[in-house]
Amino acid sequence: MPTPAPSPARAPAAAAADWRIARRDFLRASTASLGGLALGALVPHPLARAAAAANGAPTAPTTPAAPRAPLRFGLLTDPHYADADAKGTRFYRESLGKVRAAVTQLRAERAAFLGVLGDVKDMAAGEPETRTLAHLVAIEAEIQRFAGPTYHVLGNHDMDNLSKPQFVAHVTNTGIAAGRSYYAFSSGGVRFVVLDATYDKNGRDYDHGKFDWRDANLPAAQLDWLATELAATREPVIVFVHQRLDGEGDASIRNRTAARALLEASGKVLAVFQGHDHAGGHSLINGIHYYTLRAVVEGTGETSNAFALVEVAANLDLTVTGYHRAVSLTLPRRG
């Protein structure tokens, strides 16, 4: 049975060093501009411009109600399952067993639901579409062993040999209308918002590998939807996304500052959970935690697995219990 990874307080200093929020980094993040730069056809949402003009962090609306605590949910990301030979540190075939182990543990922990943060499948070079679909069906069967609600985020590799309609038709997002790639749901008094950044700078869907994975964007229509969703809910909010909404590198969404401005202006967002960057990470920007979960596919053997159980307390503090390589952290509410 997998055992939880030690919390940063108990972990060796060298292992935890890159997860600490240095004071200078926090101050730099807290004073950063909230305005997002337009990229191609993607322009900052009007609410993002309003937040940017607000001279620092925008005034938060009424504090959201606390959930019926404790709420516990499971997370995993980046299995990249394929019947393909290992490449570098990625052991594609082992992801079936790793996901089965994660699901078994999270069921035992009575997680309310399982969130999958993208890149559930991969492919061998040159394989036909039918074989890629078989990989998706196989890994989704392991996910559905959870035997409870499941929710998927779209990752770039999910469309490397498939279309979005094909992908979403072969996974289960409990209670969500068919065909949706971004959506929201409530559990235990918390509103969960699932974003889809698998669009190029012109707002076109990733499709059958016709995309540059570094060109990840949230189109204007999705930002409109996000603003409406945040305004409508009275519950505290947690966001799921594949690519990073923090950071500055290729693994980050290009119009991330515009999206972050909307999250900050709402005053309701506790945290963003994301994948894509296999090494993982954590940052705190203007009161919102950004936790990047380490990838399932990395490394060989049972102890190389990575998944997490997240608990939302009555005071809206979050506790992440990481298993194996996943990092355990306490994410206190900032407000």
N, C-alpha and C positions, 0 to 999 in steps of 0.2 A: 504493500500500500504506500503510495507516495506520502512523503512527510513534508510539512511546510518548511520553506526556506526560512532561515533566521531573519528576524527583523534587523533593519540597519543598525539599531542600537547595540545589537549583539554581534553583528557581522564584523569581520576584520576591517580595520580602518581603510586599508588599501582598496578593498572590494567596494566599500561604500562611498569612497571619495567623490566619484563622478556623479553620485546621486544627491549630494548635498546641495542645498541652495546657498551659494556664497552670498554674503550680504551685498557685495558690490553688484552681483548679477541681479539680485532681487530689486535693488534700487534702480538699476538701469532699466529693467523690465517695467517697473512701476511708473517710470516717467516717460516711457516710449510713447510716441504718437499713436492714436487709435485709428487714424485714417488709413484706409486701404487704397493702394494704387490700382488703377484700372489696368487690365491685361487683355489686349485684343478687344474682343466684343464684351468682356466682363468688366462692368463699371461698378464702383463702390455703391452699395445700397444707400438710399437717402438717410436711413437711420444711422448708418455708419458715419456719414458726413456730419450728422448732427452730433454724434458722440465725439467725433474728432474736434468739433468746435467747442466742446464743453470744458476746455481748459483743465485737463487732467481727467481722472476717472469720472464718468458721468454720475449724476445723482441717481441712486437706485430707487425703484418704486417700492411699494409695500413689501415687507419681508414675507417670503412664501411660508405657508404652513408647514409644520414638521410632519414627516411621514409616520405611519404606524410602525414604529421601530420595534425590533431591528429588522431591516430588510437585508437579505443576503442574496447575492446573485453571482453566477460564475462567468468567467471570461477566458477565452483562448484566442490566439491569432496566428496566422501564417503557417498552417500545416504544410501548404504547398504539396499536397499529396499527388504523386504520379508513380506509375510503375516504370520507373526510370532509374538508371544508375546514379549513385551519389556524385555530386559535383562540389568540390571544395569541402566546405563545412555543412552542406545541405544533404541530408539523408532522406530522400523523398519517400521511399517505400516504408520507412519506419514510422511515418506520421499516422498510419492507420492504428498501430498499436499505442502510440502516444496519446492520440485523441481518445481511444477507448479507455485508457487509464485515467485520463483527465475527467471524462464523463462519469466513470465509476466513482471517483473521489467526490466530485461535485454533487452527485446524487446522494452519496452518503452524508454529505454536509447539509442536505436539504435546501440547496439553492433554489430560489423562487423561479429562476429562469437561467438560460445559458445564452450569452452573447458571443458571437463569433465575429471578430473584427477584420475579416477579409483574407484573401489569398488562400482559400481552403484547398485549391487545386493548382496543379502545374501541368507540364506536358513534356514528353520527350521530343527532341527536335524532329520535325517533319512528320509527326504522327497525324493520322486523319482525325477529323472532328469527332467521329463516333468513339474513338478511343479516349479522347479528352472527356467526352460526356460520361464515359464509363468510370473515369477517375472521379468525376464529380459525384456520381451516384454512389460510388463506394465510400467516399469520405463522409457524404451526407448520411449514409446509413449508420456510420459510427456516431455521428452527432446526434441522430435521433434516438440512440440508446439512452439518451438523457431522460426520455419519457416524460417530458414537461415542456413548457413553452421555450421556443428557440427563436433567435433573431440574428439575421446575417447583415453584415456590412459588405458592400462590394469592394473588392480589391482589384488592382490592375491585372494580376495574373488570372483572375477569374474570367477575364475577357481575352486571354491571349490566343484562344482558338475557338471562342464562342462569342455570341452576342449577349447583350444584357437580357433580352427576353428569354433566351435559352437558359441562362444561368438562374434567373429568378423563378423560372418554371420548375426547376429541379431542386429547389431548397424550400424549407418551411419557415416562414415568418408568421408566427402564431397570431391569428386574428387580424392580419394585415391584408388589405385588398390585393388581389392578384395583379402582378405586373409592377408593383411599386418598388423603386430602387432607393428611395428615401422616404421616411415615414416616422411616426411617433406612436408611443404606447405608454400606458401607465401601469405601475406595479408598486404595491405597498405604499401608496401616497407620494410616489416620485414619478415625474414625467421623464421619459427617456426619448431623446431625439436622435435619430439615426440619419447621418448624412452620407451623400454619395459624391465623391470628388473625381470619379472616373469620367471626366469630360476634358476635352482639350480647351485651349484658350478661346476658341470660337464657339464653345458650347456644344460641340459634337461629342456623341457617345464614343467611348472606347468600343471597338468592335473587331473581333477576330484578329487581334494583334496589330491593328492599324492605329497605333498611337505611340507617343513617346512617354514613357512612364514618369519622366521628370516634369511633364506638362499636365499637372493635376489641378483642377479648378472646380469651384462651386459657381455654376451659372447664375445669372441675375434672377431667373425665375425661382431657383432654389433658395436664394437669399431672401426673396420676397416671402416665400413659404415659411422660412425659418423665423423671420420677423413676426409674421402673423401667429405662428405657433407659440413663440415665446410670450407674446402679448396676451394670448388667450388663456394660458394656463395659470392656475393659482398654486400649482405644486412646485416644489424645488425641482431643478432640471439637471440631468446628467446627459452628456452628449457622447455618442459613439461615432467614430470615423476611422477610416483606414489610414490615409496619409496624415502626416502631422499638421496640426494647427499651430504649433509652436516651432521654434528652430528656424534656421536660415538656409539649410542645404537643399539638395535635390529631393530629399524625402518629404519635404514640406509642401503644403498646398500653396499655389502661387498667390492667390488673393486671400491669404489667411488673415491679414490685418482687418480686412473688411468684415470677415466672418467673426473675428474676435470682438470687434466693436459692437456687433449686435448682441453677442453673448454678454458682454460687460454691461451694456446699456440696460439689459433686462433686469439685472440685479438678482436673478434667480438661479444662475448656473453654478453648481458646486464644482464640477470637474468634467474634463474631457478625457475619455479613454480611447487610445489609438494604437495602431500596429505599424506595419510597413517597415519601420526602422528596426531591424532584427536585434540590434544591441540593446534596445530599450532606452528609457530615460524618464526624467521628471523635471518639470519646471513649474513655477508659480508666477502668473502674470496677472496683475490687477485683480487679485483675489480669487482667481480661477486656477485650479490645479490641472496640469496636463501630464497624464501618466501614459507612457508608451510601454506596452507589454512586450516582453521578449518573445521571439518566434519559436513555435513548436519544432519546426523543421531543422533547426540548428543542432548539430552534434548527434552522436550515436549512443544508443543505450538508454535505458529507462531513466537514469538520473539526469539526462540531458533535456528532459521534457521541461515545459514552461506553461503554467496556467495559473489562474488566480481566483480567489473568493473575495468578493467585496462586500463589506457590511456598512450600511447607512444607519447611524445612531440617531436617537431622538433629537439630539442637538445639531444634527446634520454633519457631524464629523464623519469621515470615511476611514475605514480600516481595510487595507489591501493585504491579504494573506497570500503570499507568493509560494508556489510549490516548485521544488527543484531549482531551476535557474531563475525563475521569476522572483522579483524583488518585493519584499514586504515593506510597506510604508504606512504611516498614519498621515492622513490628509485632513488637517483641521479646517473647519469652515472659517473663511476670512470674510468679514463684512463690517 
